[in-house]
């Protein structure tokens, strides 16, 4: 669990300038676990690499994606971290002890991928005075045109730089965006079960050059097959672990 995300325990994904500073993140080193037979361990990293191993980096990774600290399900064991203690014992060296295990689960989680139509995406930038209002107008134009042609498609619009991460599929947060941003990018995405429905995004975003708000530029559009995922539990005996080595011979 501590090593699964690589450099995330050595400062990657941890860095937040001025709050959680990490040295030489460009050369962040990957973690090493020194294990003892009684379950104690030391987390460190290779010498002469960037990043850091500290009590905070280790604790953040311990808690990462944990649903139940007393019963974290993994394929090999049900992990209990409620009695784990963490101590810094030197530069880039953190010791841990107290982890306990319970009998591994009878069921394994499987993630299944399946074909789920097409994803059409398009983006256009607006800059300068009133940029947000022009981007907002561009999205409303795209939504009206696309919905008229494909009323059953799943459509989402975002104004990147003012309202995207905190938006939702309905666009409910768009009315709350800041108006003083002068460099903005409008994005629209469509999920369609047929290719033609996704292709309309590429066409309509391109028409914004001359059939949309003033000053748009930097258009980028794409259509890609969409792979969706679903999770399910399956009996352990259905899974047969196997390792294969691929031999590459010089031509």
C-alpha positions as CSV (number, residue, x, y, z in Angstrom):
1,X,0.0,0.0,0.0
2,X,2.8,2.4,0.8
3,X,4.7,1.6,-2.4
4,X,1.8,1.2,-4.8
5,X,1.8,4.8,-6.1
6,X,5.5,5.0,-6.5
7,X,6.8,8.5,-5.9
8,X,3.6,9.6,-4.1
9,X,5.2,8.6,-0.8
10,X,8.5,10.4,-1.6
11,X,7.0,13.8,-2.3
12,X,5.2,13.4,-5.6
13,X,1.6,14.5,-5.4
14,X,2.5,15.9,-2.0
15,X,4.2,19.1,-3.1
16,X,2.4,22.3,-2.5
17,X,4.8,25.3,-2.7
18,X,4.9,27.4,0.5
19,X,2.9,24.8,2.5
20,X,4.5,21.5,1.8
21,X,7.8,22.1,0.0
22,X,9.6,19.2,-1.6
23,X,13.2,19.6,-2.9
24,X,14.2,18.7,-6.5
25,X,10.8,17.3,-7.5
26,X,12.0,17.1,-11.1
27,X,14.4,14.3,-9.9
28,X,12.1,12.7,-7.4
29,X,13.3,9.2,-6.3
30,X,11.1,6.1,-6.0
31,X,10.6,4.6,-2.6
32,X,12.3,1.6,-1.0
33,X,10.8,-0.5,1.8
34,X,13.3,-2.2,4.2
35,X,11.2,-5.0,5.8
36,X,11.8,-6.9,9.0
37,X,10.4,-10.4,9.7
38,X,8.1,-9.0,12.5
39,X,6.4,-6.6,10.2
40,X,8.4,-3.5,11.1
41,X,9.7,-1.5,8.1
42,X,11.6,1.6,7.1
43,X,10.5,3.6,4.1
44,X,13.4,5.4,2.3
45,X,14.5,6.3,-1.2
46,X,17.6,5.9,-3.3
47,X,20.5,8.2,-2.5
48,X,21.2,11.3,-4.7
49,X,17.5,11.5,-5.8
50,X,15.1,14.4,-5.3
51,X,11.9,14.4,-3.2
52,X,11.7,13.5,0.4
53,X,10.5,10.8,2.8
54,X,9.0,12.3,5.9
55,X,6.4,11.5,8.5
56,X,3.8,13.6,6.6
57,X,4.5,12.0,3.2
58,X,4.2,8.6,4.7
59,X,1.0,9.4,6.7
60,X,-0.7,10.9,3.6
61,X,0.1,7.7,1.6
62,X,-1.1,5.4,4.5
63,X,-4.5,7.2,4.4
64,X,-4.7,7.3,0.6
65,X,-7.9,5.6,-0.7
66,X,-8.5,3.9,2.7
67,X,-12.2,3.1,3.1
68,X,-12.0,1.4,6.5
69,X,-8.7,1.8,8.5
70,X,-9.4,-1.4,10.4
71,X,-10.3,-3.5,7.3
72,X,-8.7,-2.2,4.1
73,X,-9.3,-4.9,1.5
74,X,-6.4,-6.0,-0.7
75,X,-6.0,-9.2,-2.7
76,X,-3.6,-10.7,-0.2
77,X,-4.8,-9.5,3.1
78,X,-7.3,-7.4,5.0
79,X,-5.1,-4.7,6.4
80,X,-5.6,-3.1,9.8
81,X,-3.7,0.2,10.2
82,X,-5.4,1.4,13.4
83,X,-2.4,0.7,15.6
84,X,0.4,1.9,13.2
85,X,3.0,4.2,14.6
86,X,5.2,6.4,12.4
87,X,8.6,7.9,13.3
88,X,11.3,9.8,11.5
89,X,14.6,8.1,12.3
90,X,16.9,10.0,9.9
91,X,17.0,11.9,6.7
92,X,14.6,10.4,4.3
93,X,14.1,7.4,6.6
94,X,10.7,6.8,8.3
95,X,10.0,3.7,10.4
96,X,6.5,2.1,10.8
97,X,5.2,-0.7,13.0
98,X,1.9,-2.0,14.3
99,X,0.3,-3.0,11.0
100,X,-1.9,-6.1,11.4
101,X,-3.6,-8.4,8.9
102,X,-6.8,-10.4,8.8
103,X,-7.7,-13.3,6.6
104,X,-7.7,-12.3,2.9
105,X,-11.1,-11.8,1.3
106,X,-12.9,-14.7,-0.6
107,X,-13.9,-12.3,-3.4
108,X,-11.6,-10.2,-5.6
109,X,-12.6,-6.9,-7.2
110,X,-12.4,-7.0,-11.0
111,X,-12.6,-3.9,-13.2
112,X,-14.2,-4.6,-16.6
113,X,-13.8,-2.4,-19.7
114,X,-16.4,-2.3,-22.4
115,X,-17.1,-0.3,-25.6
116,X,-19.4,2.6,-24.8
117,X,-19.8,4.6,-28.0
118,X,-17.8,7.7,-28.9
119,X,-16.4,10.8,-27.1
120,X,-16.3,14.1,-29.1
121,X,-14.4,16.9,-27.5
122,X,-13.7,20.5,-28.6
123,X,-12.0,23.5,-27.1
124,X,-11.6,27.2,-28.1
125,X,-9.9,30.1,-26.3
126,X,-11.0,33.6,-25.6
127,X,-8.8,36.3,-24.2
128,X,-8.9,40.0,-23.2
129,X,-11.8,42.1,-22.0
130,X,-15.2,40.3,-21.5
131,X,-13.5,36.9,-22.3
132,X,-15.7,35.0,-19.8
133,X,-18.9,36.3,-21.3
134,X,-17.7,35.4,-24.8
135,X,-16.8,31.9,-23.6
136,X,-20.1,31.5,-21.9
137,X,-21.9,32.6,-25.2
138,X,-19.8,30.0,-27.1
139,X,-20.9,27.2,-24.9
140,X,-24.6,28.2,-25.1
141,X,-24.3,28.3,-28.9
142,X,-22.7,24.8,-29.0
143,X,-25.2,23.3,-26.7
144,X,-28.1,24.7,-28.7
145,X,-26.7,23.5,-32.0
146,X,-25.6,20.1,-30.8
147,X,-28.8,19.3,-28.9
148,X,-30.9,20.3,-31.9
149,X,-29.1,17.7,-34.1
150,X,-28.7,15.0,-31.4
151,X,-31.2,15.6,-28.6
152,X,-30.4,12.3,-26.8
153,X,-26.7,12.8,-26.5
154,X,-25.0,13.3,-23.2
155,X,-23.4,16.8,-23.3
156,X,-21.2,18.7,-20.9
157,X,-19.7,22.2,-21.1
158,X,-16.9,23.8,-19.1
159,X,-15.1,27.1,-18.9
160,X,-11.6,26.1,-18.1
161,X,-9.8,28.6,-15.9
162,X,-13.0,29.8,-14.2
163,X,-15.4,26.9,-13.9
164,X,-14.5,23.3,-14.7
165,X,-13.4,21.2,-11.8
166,X,-16.2,22.5,-9.6
167,X,-18.8,22.3,-12.4
168,X,-21.2,19.4,-13.0
169,X,-22.8,17.8,-16.1
170,X,-25.7,20.1,-15.9
171,X,-23.6,23.3,-16.0
172,X,-25.2,24.4,-12.7
173,X,-22.1,26.2,-11.5
174,X,-21.5,28.3,-14.7
175,X,-23.5,31.2,-13.4
176,X,-21.2,31.5,-10.4
177,X,-17.9,32.0,-12.4
178,X,-15.7,35.0,-12.0
179,X,-16.1,37.7,-14.6
180,X,-12.6,39.3,-14.2
181,X,-10.6,36.4,-15.8
182,X,-9.1,37.5,-19.1
183,X,-7.7,34.3,-20.4
184,X,-10.2,31.5,-20.7
185,X,-10.9,28.3,-22.6
186,X,-14.3,26.9,-23.4
187,X,-14.7,23.1,-23.7
188,X,-17.6,21.0,-24.8
189,X,-17.8,17.2,-24.7
190,X,-20.4,14.8,-26.1
191,X,-20.9,11.1,-25.4
192,X,-22.8,9.5,-28.3
193,X,-23.4,5.9,-29.1
194,X,-22.8,6.5,-32.8
195,X,-19.8,8.1,-34.5
196,X,-21.8,10.8,-36.3
197,X,-23.2,12.1,-33.0
198,X,-19.7,12.7,-31.7
199,X,-18.3,14.1,-35.0
200,X,-20.8,17.0,-34.7
201,X,-18.6,18.5,-31.9
202,X,-15.6,18.8,-34.2
203,X,-17.8,20.5,-36.8
204,X,-19.6,22.9,-34.6
205,X,-16.6,24.0,-32.6
206,X,-14.8,24.8,-35.8
207,X,-17.7,27.0,-37.0
208,X,-17.2,29.2,-34.0
209,X,-14.4,31.0,-35.8
210,X,-16.8,32.9,-37.9
211,X,-20.2,31.8,-36.6
212,X,-19.7,32.5,-32.9
213,X,-18.4,35.2,-30.4
214,X,-15.6,37.6,-31.3
215,X,-12.0,36.7,-30.9
216,X,-12.0,32.9,-30.6
217,X,-8.9,31.0,-31.4
218,X,-6.7,28.0,-30.7
219,X,-9.4,25.4,-31.6
220,X,-8.6,21.8,-30.9
221,X,-11.1,19.0,-31.5
222,X,-11.1,15.2,-31.4
223,X,-13.3,12.2,-31.6
224,X,-12.2,8.9,-29.9
225,X,-13.8,5.6,-29.0
226,X,-15.0,5.6,-25.4
227,X,-14.2,2.8,-23.1
228,X,-16.3,2.6,-20.0
229,X,-15.5,0.6,-16.9
230,X,-17.6,-1.3,-14.3
231,X,-16.5,-3.1,-11.2
232,X,-17.6,-6.4,-9.8
233,X,-16.6,-9.0,-7.2
234,X,-15.7,-12.4,-8.5
235,X,-14.7,-15.6,-6.6
236,X,-11.0,-15.9,-5.9
237,X,-10.7,-19.3,-7.6
238,X,-11.6,-17.7,-11.0
239,X,-8.3,-15.8,-11.0
240,X,-5.1,-17.6,-11.9
241,X,-2.0,-15.5,-11.2
242,X,0.5,-15.8,-14.1
243,X,3.8,-14.0,-15.0
244,X,5.0,-14.0,-18.6
245,X,8.4,-12.8,-19.8
246,X,8.7,-11.3,-23.2
247,X,12.0,-12.0,-24.9
248,X,13.2,-9.4,-27.4
249,X,15.9,-10.4,-29.8
250,X,18.0,-8.1,-31.9
251,X,17.1,-8.0,-35.5
